[in-house]
Each structure stands twice: as structure tokens, then as C-alpha cells.
């Protein structure tokens, strides 16, 4: 019987790549925000945002995008730390339960940011009846289910760490 391939090195590489891409995204969106402050006419004309009253709404969306990038960064860092403990042969390390709980909170915060962005865009669209915008805020069960799953998994890891500790104490 052959051993299945170890996906941890690939997972680690992918997570590191995502961290870099997320940082590039954050820098690009921060540059966009700065550009809208330094030369607003040029930037908003290029974006097609000719309605002056929408400029602050667009800036708010960009700021929330930067916050979203930070949340993604936190999730990826916690995930990388979990992968490292698994690679080191200690998946039920006490810290992994805390990391999974942190990821759950960061994902929940990300869903909150998504709803804030939707609210800002919806309010901006309502304030501009002449502007044709197709806005689908929509509700998705996936993030909420992911948060629930992460909290349950954190509890499983906490219990696994406790059981392992008890087992080591009896040996």
C-alpha cells in the first residue's frame, strides 16, 4: 500500500503565495485611495465616477477593502501557523484551537466588512437615481457556515489537545 503524497509543502507554498498576493492587493488599493486624495479629478474621471457626491462613498469602499485585506492577512497567518504545527508532527498543539477560533472571528469580521461595503454601495446608489447600478447584496450561508464550522473545529482541537495531554500524563 503506497503512502498518499504529503500536501503540506504545497499548502505552505500556496498560503505564502496568497499572503504575497494579498499584500500586493492591499498596497494597490491603498495607492488608489492616496491617488483619489492627491488628484481626485483625474482618478474619479478614470474610474467613471463623475458624480461628485459619490467620491466619499468610493473612498469608504476602498478603506473597507484595505480592512478586508488585513482580515485576510490575519486568516492566512493563522492558517500558516497551523500548517507548520502539522508539519512538525503536532496537529493538536494547544495553540491550534486558539488559532482556529481566531480564524473564525476574522472570517466573521470579513463578513461584516462585506455587509458594510454592500451598505455603502447601496446607499450611494440610492442617492443617485440617475445612476444605473445593478447591486446584488445577496445573502450567502457559506461564510456563516464556515464560521460555525471553525468554532466547532476549534473545540475539537481543544478537546484533542486535552486528551493527548491526559494520555501523556498516564504513560
C-alpha positions, 0 to 999 in steps of 0.5 A: 500500500503506497503512502498518499503524497504529503500536501503540506509543502504545497499548502505552505507554498500556496498560503505564502503565495496568497499572503504575497498576493494579498499584500500586493492587493492591499498596497494597490488599493491603498495607492488608489485611495492616496491617488483619489486624495492627491488628484481626485479629478483625474482618478474619479474621471478614470474610474467613471465616477463623475458624480461628485457626491459619490467620491466619499462613498468610493473612498469608504469602499476602498478603506473597507477593502484595505480592512478586508485585506488585513482580515485576510492577512490575519486568516492566512497567518493563522492558517500558516501557523497551523500548517507548520504545527502539522508539519512538525508532527503536532496537529493538536498543539494547544495553540491550534484551537486558539488559532482556529477560533481566531480564524473564525472571528476574522472570517466573521469580521470579513463578513461584516466588512462585506455587509458594510461595503454592500451598505455603502454601495447601496446607499450611494446608489440610492442617492443617485437615481440617475445612476444605473447600478445593478447591486446584488447584496445577496445573502450567502450561508457559506461564510456563516457556515464556515464560521460555525464550522471553525468554532466547532473545529476549534473545540475539537482541537481543544478537546484533542489537545486535552486528551493527548495531554491526559494520555501523556500524563498516564504513560 
